[in-house]
Amino acid sequence: MPHDLSNTVNIALWATNLGVSLTGIDDWISHIDRKMKQARADGADIFVMPEYASEQWLAFKPHGLRPEDEIAWMADLAPAALDGATNLATRHDMMLVAGSMPWNIGDDPRRGQTNRALAFLPDGKIIAQDKLSLTPGEQEPDNWNLTPGKKLSILEWRGLRIAILICLDIEMPALSCLLAKQNIDLVLVPSMTGKASGYHRVFSCAKARAVELMCVVAACGTTGTAIHTTQNPTNYSGCAVYIPCEPDLGHTGIFATTTPDGGDGADGPVLLAHDVPVGKIRQLRAGDAEVWPGNWSAKQVEITEA
């Protein structure tokens, strides 16, 4: 019988090194399998990969593929990853968030692509979350030319209420305001940042969201350089699990973290955060927090010119 996670949860975050050479989708799945097997042996319940983890596929892209065609090529390949990733979640009895990948809108390449994170559950269900706020580069007509999503999904799994916000989405206070009404336990943040500045933007905002929402926020990003990439020559990131800054939780708001870098020359670090206290945080959210005002809307505030 599936075990309840409403008290504590163990989260594995993999800051995937995109520079690992792969030969195809099956090789990609096997690579994830090895990482999940170790994480499961260490007690992980959830395994999270970063945004555009699919850039590893560029190692086996067709010769002569133009930069502006890379997104469509990855989107055409993405369905081939579904069965393998579903089997991994079932075999290891874990939720797998396989990073994000381009996906054809309505499964029709002519309608363009979206940046989609997929959560694979052990019972075979697949939950999709499209990136809602795109970077300028993602919207560039002559480059990746992606389309933003329009829905924010709330996933209930084994006693947890979970949301996925992809990279720039965690920086958007407007989305935090929407989530504040949803009694969220855990926000998962797959990310891709090329520089230290981007890493600090995403992860600093992730920590702020943990305070604002009185919940757990777990973030991980890409490291290294994908073989044959034309868009992302550097990737700088790490992994972190943030919690509210409460006396009962150790004051700092940092539950676990890795040192960010641009690639470790291997597979990239895996952070395994044991016994993340979601139940205690839910209790604080229900009224035991030090000063948290709850879902405060500021609707009574009037802006005036001084």
C-alpha positions, 0 to 999 in steps of 0.5 A, a space after each residue: 500500500 502506498 505510504 502517506 507523505 503528509 508528515 515528512 517527505 524525502 526529496 531527491 534533486 539532481 542538478 543534471 550535467 547536460 554534458 554527459 554523452 548519450 546515444 538516444 532516448 533509451 540511453 537517457 532513460 537508463 541514465 535516469 534509472 541509475 540515478 533513481 535506483 540510488 535515490 530510492 535506496 537512500 529513501 527518496 519519495 520524489 525525484 526531480 530533474 531540471 528545466 530543459 533536461 532534454 538538452 542532453 538529447 542534442 548529443 544525438 541530434 541529426 547532423 545539420 539540424 538548424 538552431 531554430 529547428 531544435 525545439 521542434 526536433 526535441 518536441 517530436 522526440 518527447 513522446 518517445 520518453 513517456 513510456 520509459 519515464 512512466 516505467 521508472 516511476 512505477 518500478 522505483 515507486 517514486 514521483 519522477 519530475 523528468 525536468 522539462 522538455 519542448 512539447 508540441 501544442 495539441 500534438 501538432 508541430 504546426 501550432 508550435 511548442 511549449 516548455 512542459 514539465 512532466 510529473 510521472 506517478 507510480 500508478 502510471 498517471 502523468 501530470 503536465 505543467 507548462 511554463 507560464 512566464 517565458 524568458 525573452 530568449 524562449 520567445 525569440 521568433 528566429 530561435 526557440 519561439 515557444 508559447 507560454 502555458 495558461 493553466 497552473 495545476 495542483 497535484 494531490 499525491 499521497 497526502 501532499 498538495 504539490 505545484 510545479 513552477 518552472 524557472 522564471 515562474 518562481 520569480 513571478 509574485 503574481 503566481 505566488 498570489 494565486 497559489 496562496 489560496 491553494 493550501 500548497 505543501 510543496 512547490 517543485 522548481 525545475 530550472 535552467 540558468 546560464 550564470 550565477 546571476 540567474 541562479 541567485 534570482 531563481 533560488 532567492 525567489 524560491 526561498 521567498 516563496 517558501 516564506 510567502 506560502 508557508 510551504 516547502 520549495 525545492 529547486 534544482 537546475 542544469 549544470 555543464 554544457 550540452 553536447 552540440 548545443 547552440 543556445 546555452 553555452 554555460 549552465 550554472 546552478 545547484 539544488 536547494 530545499 527551502 522552508 519557512 523562516 520559523 523558530 520551530 524550523 531552525 530560523 534560517 529557511 534553508 533545509 538543505 542545499 548544494 554549492 552551485 557550480 557550472 558542472 562537476 565533470 560527472 553526472 551533476 550532484 544529487 541532493 537528498 533531503 530527508 524528512 522534510 517536515 511538511 506536516 509541521 509546516 502545514 500546522 504552522 500554516 493553519 495558525 501556529 506560525 510566528 507572524 504569518 498573516 495567511 492569504 493576505 491580499 492587500 485589497 484594502 491598500 490604496 496607492 497614492 502619490 506622495 
